[in-house]
Amino acid sequence: MFVLFFKYEKDSRENLIQSEIDRHVKDIIKIRVHEKLQHRKDEIENEVKRRIDVLKRIMEKQMLIEIEKRNNDEIRKVNAKKVEK
């Protein structure tokens, strides 16, 4: 009788310990996965920002070139009108 009780108690403790270990391992895995995902998310966001900045600079250059071209065209038109008069 006592042997069965001690075996039951031992099994219960082992099950409790195993369940705590399982829970702890799951928590650690959950934390690691979250950290990895956050790190990857940060990397992706930084890459997107970098690409946006590059494209923004390219567009700004193109706009400045276009504005300069329009200004030169206007100057030529004004000079052409002056010459005609």
Contact map, one row per residue, 1 for C-alpha under 8 A:
1111100000000000000000000000000000000000000000000000000000000000000000000000000000000
1111110000000000000000000000000000000000000000000000000000000000000000000000000000000
1111111000000000000000000000000000000000000000000000000000000000000000000000000000000
1111111100000000000000000000000000000000000000000000000000000000000000000000000000000
1111111110000000000000000000000000000000000000000000000000000000000000000000000000000
0111111111000000000000000000000000000000000000000000000000000000000000000000000000000
0011111111100000000000000000000000000000000000000000000000000000000000000000000000000
0001111111110000000000000000000000000000000000000000000000000000000000000000000000000
0000111111111000000000000000000000000000000000000000000000000000000000000000000000000
0000011111111100000000000000000000000000000000000000000000000000000000000000000000000
0000001111111110000000000000000000000000000000000000000000000000000000000000000000000
0000000111111111000000000000000000000000000000000000000000000000000000000000000000000
0000000011111111100000000000000000000000000000000000000000000000000000000000000000000
0000000001111111110000000000000000000000000000000000000000000000000000000000000000000
0000000000111111111000000000000000000000000000000000000000000000000000000000000000000
0000000000011111111100000000000000000000000000000000000000000000000000000000000000000
0000000000001111111110000000000000000000000000000000000000000000000000000000000000000
0000000000000111111111000000000000000000000000000000000000000000000000000000000000000
0000000000000011111111100000000000000000000000000000000000000000000000000000000000000
0000000000000001111111110000000000000000000000000000000000000000000000000000000000000
0000000000000000111111111000000000000000000000000000000000000000000000000000000000000
0000000000000000011111111100000000000000000000000000000000000000000000000000000000000
0000000000000000001111111110000000000000000000000000000000000000000000000000000000000
0000000000000000000111111111000000000000000000000000000000000000000000000000000000000
0000000000000000000011111111100000000000000000000000000000000000000000000000000000000
0000000000000000000001111111110000000000000000000000000000000000000000000000000000000
0000000000000000000000111111111000000000000000000000000000000000000000000000000000000
0000000000000000000000011111111100000000000000000000000000000000000000000000000000000
0000000000000000000000001111111110000000000000000000000000000000000000000000000000000
0000000000000000000000000111111111000000000000000000000000000000000000000000000000000
0000000000000000000000000011111111100000000000000000000000000000000000000000000000000
0000000000000000000000000001111111110000000000000000000000000000000000000000000000000
0000000000000000000000000000111111111000000000000000000000000000000000000000000000000
0000000000000000000000000000011111111100000000000000000000000000000000000000000000000
0000000000000000000000000000001111111110000000000000000000000000000000000000000000000
0000000000000000000000000000000111111111000000000000000000000000000000000000000000000
0000000000000000000000000000000011111111100000000000000000000000000000000000000000000
0000000000000000000000000000000001111111110000000000000000000000000000000000000000000
0000000000000000000000000000000000111111111000000000000000000000000000000000000000000
0000000000000000000000000000000000011111111100000000000000000000000000000000000000000
0000000000000000000000000000000000001111111110000000000000000000000000000000000000000
0000000000000000000000000000000000000111111111000000000000000000000000000000000000000
0000000000000000000000000000000000000011111111100000000000000000000000000000000000000
0000000000000000000000000000000000000001111111110000000000000000000000000000000000000
0000000000000000000000000000000000000000111111111000000000000000000000000000000000000
0000000000000000000000000000000000000000011111111100000000000000000000000000000000000
0000000000000000000000000000000000000000001111111110000000000000000000000000000000000
0000000000000000000000000000000000000000000111111111000000000000000000000000000000000
0000000000000000000000000000000000000000000011111111100000000000000000000000000000000
0000000000000000000000000000000000000000000001111111110000000000000000000000000000000
0000000000000000000000000000000000000000000000111111111000000000000000000000000000000
0000000000000000000000000000000000000000000000011111111100000000000000000000000000000
0000000000000000000000000000000000000000000000001111111110000000000000000000000000000
0000000000000000000000000000000000000000000000000111111111000000000000000000000000000
0000000000000000000000000000000000000000000000000011111111100000000000000000000000000
0000000000000000000000000000000000000000000000000001111111110000000000000000000000000
0000000000000000000000000000000000000000000000000000111111111000000000000000000000000
0000000000000000000000000000000000000000000000000000011111111100000000000000000000000
0000000000000000000000000000000000000000000000000000001111111110000000000000000000000
0000000000000000000000000000000000000000000000000000000111111111000000000000000000000
0000000000000000000000000000000000000000000000000000000011111111100000000000000000000
0000000000000000000000000000000000000000000000000000000001111111110000000000000000000
0000000000000000000000000000000000000000000000000000000000111111111000000000000000000
0000000000000000000000000000000000000000000000000000000000011111111100000000000000000
0000000000000000000000000000000000000000000000000000000000001111111110000000000000000
0000000000000000000000000000000000000000000000000000000000000111111111000000000000000
0000000000000000000000000000000000000000000000000000000000000011111111100000000000000
0000000000000000000000000000000000000000000000000000000000000001111111110000000000000
0000000000000000000000000000000000000000000000000000000000000000111111111000000000000
0000000000000000000000000000000000000000000000000000000000000000011111111100000000000
0000000000000000000000000000000000000000000000000000000000000000001111111110000000000
0000000000000000000000000000000000000000000000000000000000000000000111111111000000000
0000000000000000000000000000000000000000000000000000000000000000000011111111100000000
0000000000000000000000000000000000000000000000000000000000000000000001111111110000000
0000000000000000000000000000000000000000000000000000000000000000000000111111111000000
0000000000000000000000000000000000000000000000000000000000000000000000011111111100000
0000000000000000000000000000000000000000000000000000000000000000000000001111111110000
0000000000000000000000000000000000000000000000000000000000000000000000000111111111000
0000000000000000000000000000000000000000000000000000000000000000000000000011111111100
0000000000000000000000000000000000000000000000000000000000000000000000000001111111110
0000000000000000000000000000000000000000000000000000000000000000000000000000111111111
0000000000000000000000000000000000000000000000000000000000000000000000000000011111111
0000000000000000000000000000000000000000000000000000000000000000000000000000001111111
0000000000000000000000000000000000000000000000000000000000000000000000000000000111111
0000000000000000000000000000000000000000000000000000000000000000000000000000000011111
